[in-house]
């Protein structure tokens, strides 16, 4: 199977499976996933996360959970194909940015690094610039809801609005939050409502 056929197969599972994780769970064992760019997916399986936030374990374990949540909600997206690819690739920057310093695991800037990686990943398989740009933007800005809710210095909705729709970001971020073990679904949904409210307020203020 050549890489474009594999890309098509992966896309079909993303768009059609009720639980895409069942397909993606074992696909990393295929020899093709030892080669660039598929090795960027494989590396997520060996990348740790802070247990307090991610008791499910590795980045890949988290991504699989996010995929299944995204499959439930993709009908709410204005661009379901980009939404599902972003669900798969949103943390592709974590392997390169994750550090364990004295037991504290961090992955600062994985959103920015991941946007670049997601773009290069997709460019290996498709010439669909609309899809590439949409997935890249969702990957780049998927952390903004958290930053806004925490009043973080990394919140930058002014730049975000030039690249992606806030509701699309909120939908991906919701799946990101739900893609963990022992999660409070109502709380995560409420967080996204609060983010969109704050975003609207900032828009009204012209910031």
N, C-alpha and C positions, 0 to 999 in steps of 0.2 A: 504494500500500500504506500503510495507516494504521499508527501506531506499535505498536499491540497486535499486528497481524499480523506486523510486522517482529520484534517481541519473540518471538513464537511461532516464527517461522522461525529466528531465531538460536538459540533454545532447542533446536529440533529438531536443528540441526547440532551443537550442543554435546553432545547426548545420543546421537546416532546415528552420527556420523561417526567413522571410524577415525582420521582426521587432520583435526580441525576447522580447523586452520590453512589448509587449502586453500580453505575458504569465507571465512574471516575475513581472509586476506591482502590481498585487493583490495577488500573491502567498504567500506573507509574512503573510497574515491573516489566513493561514492554521495553525491549532494548532501545527503541527509538527515543525513549525518554532519558537516555544517557547522553544524547546528542543535543547540541544547541538547535533551536531555542527551547525544546521541550524539557531540557534539564532544569530550566528555571522553575517549572512546576515540581519536578522531582525534589529539588532542593528544599521545598517547603515542608516536605515530610520529615526532614532532619532538623528543622528549625524550632527551637523551643519558644515558649511564651510564659509570661508570669502566671503562675498557677492561680493567684487570687482573682485574676480577671478571666483566665482561660483554663478552667479545670479539665477541659476536654483534651488538653495536651498540645501537640504540635500545631503549627500553622496550617498544615494540610488537614488535620482533623477538624480544625475550625472552618476551613474553606468548604469542606464537605457538608457541614451543617448549614453553612450560609447558602450553599447551592440549593438545598432542599427547601429552605425558607423562601428563597427567591423564586423557586418554581411555583410556590403557592401564590405569590404576589405579582408575578410578571404581567398578569392581565391588567394591572394598574399602571404599568409603565407606558409612556408614549412611544417607546422604542424598545420593545421586549428583547430583541436580539442583542442589542448593545448592553442592556441591563443584565442579561444572563452571562455574557462574556465578562462584564465587569465584576459580577459576583465571583466568577472563577479567578479573575486576575487581580482583584483589588488589593491583595496583600503580597503580590509578587515581589515587592521591594523589601519585604522583611528579611529574607535570608542575607541580603547584603548589608542590612542596617542593624541587625540584632546583636546586642552585646550583653554579656553577663558579667557585671562588675560586683564582685563580692556577694553574689546571690541575687542581685537586682537585675532583672532582665528588661532591657529597653529596646525599642526599635524606632528611635527618633528619625523623622523625615522619611519614613517608609512610603508615605503617600506621594511625596515628590519624586523619590527615586523610582517608585513603582510605576508612576505615570510614564516615565521614560522607558522602563522595561516593557510595560504593556504595549506601548507603541511599537517597539522593535519586535516584540513577539508576534504581534498581529501582522506586521509588514512582511514577515517571512512566509505567511500563508495566503494573504489576500491583498488585492489592490483597491478594496472598497474603502476609500478615504473617509466617507461619512461614518462608517462603522468604527474605523480606527480612531478618528477624532472623538467620537462619542464615548468610547470605552476609555480612552486616555483621560478625558476630562472627568469622568466618573471616578476613575482610580485616583486622580490627582486630588479631588475634592471630597472624597468619602469621609474624611475625618472632620470636616468643617462643622457638622452638627455637634459633635462632642466639644470642639474648641469653642463654639458659640455658647453652648450651655455652661461651660466652665469659665466663661469670660477670659479665655486664654489669649495671650499675645499673638498666637498663631491664627486666630480668627481673622478671616479676610474675605468677607462676603462680597465686598466691592469688586474684587478680582474674580471671585467665583461666578458671579452673575454674568460676566462677559463670556463664560465658556460653557456653562451648564445650567439647566433648570433646577431650582432649589428643591422642587418636589421630587425630582428624579434622585437627587442626592439623598434626600430624606428617606426615600424608599429603600435605597441601597444601604444606607446607614442603619435603618431598622432591621434589615436582614442580617447585617453585620452584628448588631447587638443581640439578635435572637440566636445567632449561630454559636451558642455556648451552652454548656450544661447547666442545669438548675437555674434557668433564667426566668425572670418575672416578665411575661409577655405584656401584661397591662402597663407595667412601668416603662418598658421600652417604647411602647406605642405612645404613651404620654410624653415621653422625652421628645419624640419627633414632632408632636403637636406643638410643644413648647418651642422647639427650634424654629418651626415655620412661623410661629407667632412673633418671635424675636427677629427673625429675618424680615418679616413684613414691617416691623417697627423701624428697623434700620433702613429699609427701603424708603419708608415714608419720611425719614429724617434726611434722606439723600446721602447716606453713607454706605 
